[in-house]
Amino acid sequence: GLLSTAEIENKLKNNKYLNIAPDAKLIYTRLTRDYYDDEKYICRVEFSKDDEFIYASVDAEDGTVINFSRYDGNKKDTSQEKLSFEKLNKIAKDASKNLAAKYFTGDPDNAFKFNENLEETPYFNAVRIVNGVEVLGNGINLSVDEYTGFIQHYSIEWYDIEFPDVSNVNSLDKAYEELFKKIKYTPLYLPVKNDETTLRGKLVYDFCGHGPCFASQLSRKA
């Protein structure tokens, strides 16, 4: 059966990673069918407290959070220090594992891979992995407030479909070999910048006039 509105409200307010105030008022609820699955229902809710508004979409059957957003008018207490990137990163990973608990199987070949945040921003994402292969368009995105550590935005995209076996697929080198056999290409030299004042020549391939692709990306021998 489906969870009641009160049960969904309690699940959301009791989740420590969402930080919804106990006295936040539930001002909107709506139950809808999932766009892709007629047998699945989504409950959309909205809370308010002072100048803060919180929106969430959850699976009405088990309470799994699908989308979450917090809007507080960009009011930040900048008198306190920003949290370290290491702390933000830990919050993001712990929150993801909590909010998407049913999708974390413990199998590294069928789970999520957190992308390296090289710029050390408060925005994080993890791509879904199936059979050791990344699933395009599936994964987790979230942002963390740099001062409070609260989750500001969270979303998960997960297609409940079957994926083909990959045990007999070609290796990457074999795929390159087949690509070069079947697609016309022309080697080109492309001047590229070393810095603002100097250039160097780079060997590229132009595939059927579709633009250059660096040779070093296509062949280990290049």
C-alpha positions as CSV (number, residue, x, y, z in Angstrom):
1,G,0.0,0.0,0.0
2,L,0.9,3.7,-0.1
3,L,2.2,5.7,2.8
4,S,-0.1,8.3,4.3
5,T,0.7,12.0,4.1
6,A,1.5,12.0,7.9
7,E,3.9,9.0,7.4
8,I,5.7,10.8,4.6
9,E,5.9,14.0,6.6
10,N,7.4,12.1,9.6
11,K,9.9,10.3,7.4
12,L,11.2,13.5,5.9
13,K,11.3,15.4,9.1
14,N,13.1,12.6,10.9
15,N,15.8,12.3,8.3
16,K,18.9,14.0,9.8
17,Y,20.3,14.7,6.4
18,L,17.4,16.9,5.3
19,N,17.3,19.1,8.4
20,I,13.6,20.0,8.2
21,A,12.5,21.9,11.3
22,P,10.0,19.9,13.4
23,D,7.7,22.9,13.4
24,A,7.9,23.5,9.6
25,K,4.4,23.6,8.3
26,L,3.2,21.3,5.6
27,I,1.5,23.6,3.1
28,Y,1.1,21.4,0.0
29,T,0.7,17.8,-0.9
30,R,-0.1,16.1,-4.2
31,L,-0.2,12.4,-5.2
32,T,0.5,11.6,-8.9
33,R,1.4,8.6,-11.0
34,D,5.0,8.3,-12.1
35,Y,5.6,9.5,-15.7
36,Y,7.2,6.3,-16.8
37,D,5.5,3.7,-14.6
38,D,1.7,3.8,-14.1
39,E,2.0,1.4,-11.1
40,K,4.3,3.8,-9.2
41,Y,3.0,6.8,-7.3
42,I,4.9,10.0,-6.4
43,C,4.0,12.2,-3.5
44,R,5.0,15.9,-3.8
45,V,5.1,18.0,-0.6
46,E,6.1,21.5,0.4
47,F,7.0,22.8,3.8
48,S,7.5,26.4,5.0
49,K,9.0,28.0,8.1
50,D,9.7,31.8,8.2
51,D,11.4,32.6,5.0
52,E,12.4,29.0,4.2
53,F,10.6,26.8,1.7
54,I,11.3,23.1,1.2
55,Y,10.1,21.0,-1.7
56,A,10.3,17.2,-1.9
57,S,9.1,14.4,-4.2
58,V,9.1,10.9,-2.7
59,D,8.1,7.4,-3.7
60,A,4.7,7.1,-2.1
61,E,5.2,3.3,-1.4
62,D,8.5,3.3,0.5
63,G,9.2,7.0,1.1
64,T,12.5,7.1,-0.9
65,V,13.4,10.7,-1.7
66,I,13.5,11.4,-5.4
67,N,13.9,15.2,-5.4
68,F,14.6,17.7,-2.6
69,S,15.1,21.5,-2.7
70,R,15.6,24.1,0.0
71,Y,15.0,27.8,-0.7
72,D,15.9,30.3,2.1
73,G,16.3,33.5,0.1
74,N,20.1,33.0,0.0
75,K,20.3,34.1,3.6
76,K,23.7,32.9,4.9
77,D,25.4,33.5,8.1
78,T,28.8,34.5,6.6
79,S,30.1,35.4,10.1
80,Q,31.0,31.7,10.5
81,E,33.7,29.9,8.6
82,K,32.9,27.9,5.5
83,L,33.1,24.1,6.0
84,S,36.1,22.4,4.5
85,F,35.8,20.7,1.1
86,E,36.6,17.4,2.9
87,K,33.6,17.9,5.2
88,L,31.3,18.8,2.4
89,N,32.4,15.8,0.4
90,K,31.7,13.5,3.4
91,I,28.3,15.0,4.0
92,A,27.4,14.6,0.3
93,K,28.5,10.9,0.2
94,D,26.8,10.0,3.5
95,A,23.6,11.8,2.6
96,S,23.5,10.0,-0.8
97,K,24.0,6.6,0.8
98,N,21.2,7.4,3.2
99,L,18.7,8.9,0.8
100,A,19.3,6.3,-1.9
101,A,19.9,3.4,0.5
102,K,17.8,0.9,-1.5
103,Y,20.0,1.5,-4.5
104,F,23.4,0.9,-2.8
105,T,23.8,-2.8,-3.1
106,G,27.4,-3.1,-1.8
107,D,28.4,-4.5,-5.2
108,P,30.9,-2.0,-6.8
109,D,29.9,-3.2,-10.3
110,N,26.2,-2.3,-9.6
111,A,26.1,0.8,-7.6
112,F,27.3,4.5,-7.9
113,K,30.6,6.1,-8.7
114,F,31.2,9.5,-7.2
115,N,32.9,11.8,-9.7
116,E,36.0,13.6,-8.6
117,N,35.2,17.3,-7.7
118,L,38.4,18.8,-9.0
119,E,37.3,22.4,-8.4
120,E,36.2,21.6,-4.8
121,T,32.8,23.2,-5.2
122,P,29.8,22.3,-3.0
123,Y,28.2,20.5,-6.0
124,F,28.5,16.7,-6.2
125,N,27.3,13.9,-8.4
126,A,27.5,10.2,-8.7
127,V,26.9,8.1,-11.8
128,R,25.0,4.8,-11.7
129,I,27.0,1.7,-12.6
130,V,25.5,-1.4,-14.0
131,N,27.7,-4.4,-14.8
132,G,30.7,-2.2,-14.3
133,V,29.4,0.2,-17.0
134,E,28.2,3.8,-16.5
135,V,24.5,4.5,-17.2
136,L,24.1,7.7,-19.2
137,G,21.6,10.0,-17.5
138,N,21.3,7.9,-14.3
139,G,22.7,8.9,-11.0
140,I,22.6,11.3,-8.1
141,N,23.1,15.1,-8.0
142,L,23.3,17.2,-4.9
143,S,24.6,20.4,-3.4
144,V,25.6,21.2,0.2
145,D,25.4,24.6,1.9
146,E,29.0,25.7,2.6
147,Y,28.2,27.2,6.0
148,T,25.5,25.0,7.5
149,G,26.3,21.7,5.8
150,F,22.6,21.3,5.0
151,I,21.5,19.6,1.7
152,Q,20.2,22.4,-0.6
153,H,19.3,20.3,-3.6
154,Y,19.2,16.5,-4.2
155,S,17.9,14.4,-7.0
156,I,18.2,10.8,-8.2
157,E,17.5,9.5,-11.7
158,W,17.1,5.7,-11.9
159,Y,15.6,3.8,-14.8
160,D,14.0,0.6,-13.6
161,I,14.9,-1.4,-16.8
162,E,17.0,-4.4,-17.8
163,F,20.5,-3.9,-19.3
164,P,22.2,-6.3,-21.7
165,D,25.1,-8.4,-20.6
166,V,28.6,-7.0,-21.3
167,S,30.7,-10.1,-20.8
168,N,31.3,-10.7,-24.5
169,V,31.7,-7.1,-25.7
170,N,34.7,-5.9,-27.6
171,S,37.7,-4.4,-25.7
172,L,38.4,-0.7,-26.1
173,D,41.3,-1.4,-28.4
174,K,39.1,-3.7,-30.5
175,A,36.4,-1.1,-30.7
176,Y,39.0,1.4,-32.0
177,E,40.2,-1.1,-34.6
178,E,36.6,-1.6,-35.9
179,L,36.0,2.1,-35.9
180,F,39.0,2.8,-38.1
181,K,37.9,0.0,-40.4
182,K,34.3,1.2,-41.0
183,I,34.5,5.0,-40.8
184,K,36.4,7.2,-43.3
185,Y,38.9,9.5,-41.7
186,T,41.7,11.9,-42.7
187,P,44.8,12.7,-40.6
188,L,45.2,16.4,-40.0
189,Y,47.6,18.7,-38.2
190,L,45.9,21.1,-35.9
191,P,47.8,24.1,-34.3
192,V,46.9,24.3,-30.6
193,K,47.9,26.7,-27.9
194,N,50.6,25.8,-25.4
195,D,49.9,29.0,-23.6
196,E,48.9,32.5,-24.5
197,T,51.8,33.1,-26.8
198,T,53.0,29.8,-28.2
199,L,51.6,27.1,-30.5
200,R,52.4,23.5,-31.2
201,G,51.2,21.0,-33.8
202,K,48.8,18.2,-32.8
203,L,47.9,15.2,-34.9
204,V,44.2,14.7,-35.2
205,Y,41.7,12.6,-37.3
206,D,38.8,14.2,-39.1
207,F,36.0,11.6,-39.4
208,C,34.0,12.2,-42.6
209,G,34.2,15.9,-42.1
210,H,32.6,15.8,-38.6
211,G,35.5,17.6,-37.0
212,P,38.8,16.7,-35.4
213,C,39.4,14.1,-32.7
214,F,42.8,13.9,-31.1
215,A,44.8,11.0,-32.4
216,S,46.2,10.3,-29.0
217,Q,42.6,9.7,-27.7
218,L,42.0,7.1,-30.4
219,S,45.2,5.1,-30.7
220,R,47.8,4.2,-28.1
221,K,50.3,4.1,-30.9
222,A,49.6,7.7,-32.0
